[in-house]
Amino acid sequence: MSDNKSNFRFTVGPWNVHEGHETFGPGVRPSIPFEEKIKKFAEIGMDGVQFHDDDAVPDMNNMSDKAIVDYAKDVKAMLDKYGLFAEFVAPRLWFDKRTSDGAYTASRKEDYDFAIWRSLRSVDIAKALGTNKVQLWLAREGTLCAEGKNPVEKIIQMRDAFDTILKYDPDVRILIEPKPNEPIDRSYAGTCGHALAIGAQTVDPDRVGVCIESAHSIMAGLDPAADMAFALAWGKLWGVHLNDQNSIRYDQDKVFGVENLRGAFNQVKVLYENNFGANGECVGLDVKTMRTQSVEDSYRHIINSKKIFEMLLKKVKKFDYKFQEECVKEHNFEKLEMYVMELLLEG
């Protein structure tokens, strides 16, 4: 086990404080101005901010390339004002009607070209914000109709899109955020293994890694800590989105640890043991407040997620590795499992 002496850095996105819109109902809270969110993030102990491209530059589709960069520079000044940094920029490709049938796996050339334009502008925005990380959530990269696409052809097309991004800027690093379903139910890159496999086929595999989100792994029937370990084993875990999920339902983005405390413990444990953060990686809190929450207390879910992480980190630091070794030697995993439960339940 590595001796992790580094401090974890926490980030959150503007979308994590929202009006309460959902598939089955409209918003229930008033919008909070962007700068007010940034100021509050600093006040509650965040170190940095995650961005979609249009979080940073809202009207980018109607702006020149230069105007997009100039606008992003003003946002960088705002971050500096509150002592925050930008973790990454993610092109929001799933919102536009032109990418309703996929972005990098679009069937029409003009839609694919739009996705590439947005992606390259995300690289520009990231650079203006002071980061070289571009995160790709492959939300619609698949198909709603199994026979609607040639899957082999489209998977290669997706790889080619990554190559275009990598060739555009020699410093950019791509973080793939895999998710098995929703909004697309036939994803072409639904898990950590899929993401790493595609990255390995790009023009520069050294610049392609992953961001593992707890809920997305659970939705695939997988263990988030094991997914993190898999990526860590190859030096490819460049970000995490910690949250929780009640089984394989729709993506819930619950407060970290509220559904499966032991699972959350093991996520913190694997990050701590492997010096996650030593190379600038961040603990992203991709959590959403309940629809019932008042606007006056609509940051509580972020505060709670950070607090639970920090409480579990104290438990991780108390973990008795000598006792673990004895249990493993004896093959007495019932004893080890009870030790973990007592550790988690003790006052």
N, C-alpha and C positions, 0 to 999 in steps of 0.2 A: 504493500500500500504506500502511495506517495504521501508525504507530509505537506498538506495544503495549508500554507500560511497566508494565502492571498485573500482579500476581501471580495465577496461576491458583489457585482454591480447589477442593479435592477433597472429594467426599462419597461415602459408601457406605451400603448398607442392611443392617439386621440379617440379612436373608434371605441375604446374600452369604456368611455364615459359617453353614454348615448341617450337618446330620447325614449327608448323602450320599444321601438318598432320590432315587429316579429311577423312571421308568416300569417299568423291568425289575428293580428290586430295592429292598429296604428300606434304612433307614439303616445306616451302618457306624461312626458316631462318636457319642459321647454329646453331649447338648445342652449348650450353653454358656449360662449365665445372662445375661439381657439386660444388666444393668449391667456385667457383665464384658466384654461386647462393646463397650459404649459406652466404657469405660475404655481398652480396647485400641485402639479406633479413634483416640482422641486420641494414644496413645503411638506409633502408627505413622505419624502425620503427617496424618491426616484433619482437615479443617476443620469438616465438618458431617455430618449424618446424614439419609438418605432414609427415609421411613416409609410403610408401608401403615397404614391406619387402625387395624387390629387389632395391628400392631406396637406402636403407642403405647397402645392401650386393648384388651387381649386379649379381654375378655368383653363387648364393647360391645353385642352383640345382646340381652343380658339386663340392661342398665343403663338408667337414666333419662337424658334428655338432659343434665341438670345433673351427674349422676354421671360421665358421659363427659367433660365439660369439666373437672371437678375432678381426675379421674385424669390427664388430659393435662397439667394444670398441674404435677402432681408430676413427670411426665416432663420437662417444661421445666426444672424445678429440677435434675434429674439432668444434663441437657445443660449447664446453667450450671456445675455443679460441675466438669465436665471441660473446660470452655472450648469447647464445641461448639454449633452451631446446627442447626435443622431446615431442610432445603432445601424439602421439599414433603411433602404427605400424599396418598396414593393409595388410594381406596376399593377394597378387595379383593373385587370383585364376582363374580369367576369361581369362587370357592371354595364359595359357598353353593348348596345344592341348589335353592333358589328361582330361581337365575339360570343353571341348566344350559342353558336355551334362550335365553340372552342376558339382559342387564340392561336397558340402554336400548333394546334392540330385542326385549325380551321379548314373547311372544305373549299372556300373561295379565296382566291389569291388576294383580292383587295382587303379581305378581313385579316388574313395573315400579315399582310404588309402593314396594316394599322397596328397590329399587336407588336410588330418589330419596332415601329416608330415609337410607340409608348414605352417599350422596354429600353430603347436607347436614350430616350429622354429621362427615364428613371436613373440611368447611369449618370447623366449630366446633373440631375438634381442631387443625387448622392454625393457626387464630387463637390458640388456647391455647398452642401451641408457638412462636409468634412468627413465623409465615410466612403469606403470603397465596396461596401456590401450591398448587393441587390438580392432581395429575397423573392423567390418565385413560388407562390401558392398556385398549384396547377388545378385551379377550381373546376374548369370545364374541359380539361385536356383528356378527352375520352369521347363517349357518345351516349346519347339517350336512346338511340336506335342501333342495335348491334350490327345490323346490315348497312347502316348509313355511311360507314367508313371502312376503308381497308386498314386494319389496325397496324399491320407491319409498316405500311407506307407512312402512316401518321406518327408512329413512334419515332421513325427515322427523321421525319419532318420536325418533330419536337427537338430531337438532338441537334439538328441543323440550326434551329433557332438559338439554342444555347451557344453554339459555335459563333453565330453572328454577334451575340452579346460579348463573348470573350474576345473576339477579334477587334471589336470596336474600341476597347480600352484595355491595355495590357495590365492595368492595376486592379481591374474589377474582379471581385470574388462573388460567385453565385452560391446562394444558400437555397436549396430546394426544400420546400415544406410539404411533405407528402400527406395525403388524406385519401382514404379508400372510397368515400362516397359523399354525396351531398355537396354541391348541387348536382353533380354528375353521378350517375349510378353505375357507370362502367368506366372507371378511371384506368388510364394507361400507366400511371405511376403512383399507385396507392399506398406504398409502404416505404420504409427506410431502405430496404433492399433494392426496390425498384429505382429509387432516386440515386443511390450510389452506383447502380449498374449503368444508368444513363450517363451519369457524370464521368464514369470510367471510359466512355466511348467518345467523349468530346475532344476537341482539339487541344485542350489543356486541362486534364483531369486534376492537376494540382490546385486549380482555382475553383473547383466545384465541391461543395460540401453539403451538409444538411442542417435543417432546424427541426428538431423533434418536438411536436406538440403532444402533451399528455393525452388530451381527449381524442386526437386523431388515431393514436396507437390503440387506445381502448376501443374505438369504433371499428377497428380492423380485427378485434379480438386478440390483440397483442398486449404485452406488458411494456409500458413506457420506459421503465428502467432498463429493460433488456434491449429495447431499441436504442436507447442512449448508449448503452454499453457497446452495442454492435458498431455504432458510429465512432465511439471513442477508440475502439480497438484499432481503427484504421486512421485515426487522426482527423476524422471528418465531422465531428460534432462541433459546429461553429455557432450554434445558437439553440436555445430551448424556449418553448412557449409552455409555461407551467399553468395548468388549470385542472379541472376534474370533470368527470363524465359519469352519468348514471347509465351504465351498460352501453349497448350499441344503438342507442336512439339517435335522434338528430343532434347536431353539434351544440353542446350546451354551454361550454366555457364557464363552468362553475368555479367558485373559489377553490384554490389549490388545497387539496387534502380533505375536503368536506365529505366526499363519498367514500374514499378508500385511504385511510390514514396510513396504513402499512405500506400501500403502494407509493404514497407520497414520500414516506420515510426512505424507501429504497431509491427513489429518484434523487433525493438530496444526497443520500449515501454514495451513489455511484458518481455524482458530480464532484463531491468533496474528495473522495478517494483518488480521483483521477485528475486533480488540479484543474478542473474546468474553471475558466476565467483567467488562467495564467497568461494566456495569449490574447487577452482582450475580449474574450467571449462574455456574453451577458445573459443574465437570468431574466428572460422576458416573461411578464405576467399578462397572458392573453386571457383576461377574465372579463365577464360582462355582469353588470349589476342586475339584480332581479327587477322584473317589470313593476313590482309593487313598491320599489324604493322611492323615497321622496328625492327631489332634486337637491334639497339642502344637505342630504347625506349620500350623495351618489358617487362618492369615492371610497365608500366603506369596503367594497369588495376588493379593491386594490390594497388598501391598508391591511385587511384581514389576510390576504394571500401572502404578503410579505411577512407578516407576523407569524403565520403558520410555518413558512419556510424557515424562519429564524429559530422558532421553537424546536422544529425537527432537527435543525443543524446542531443544536445543543445536545439532542439525543444521539445524533450520529457521533459526535465527539466523545460521548461517554461509552460508545460501543466497545465491549471487551473482546478484543481480537484473540487474546490468549485463551479465553473460554471458548470462543468459536473454534479455534484449532483443536482443542480437546474434544469438542463435540464431533467435529469432522473425522478425527482419528478414530473415535468410537463408533462412527456412523449413527450417532444418536441425534437425529435431526428433530425429534419431538422435543428434546431438552433445549435445543438451540431455538426452536420456534417459540417455545414458551418464554425463553429469556427475552426474545425480541418483544413479545407481547407485554411482558412485565415492564420492560424498558419504556415502552410507549405509554403504558397506563399508569406508571408511577407518578406521584405528585411532584 
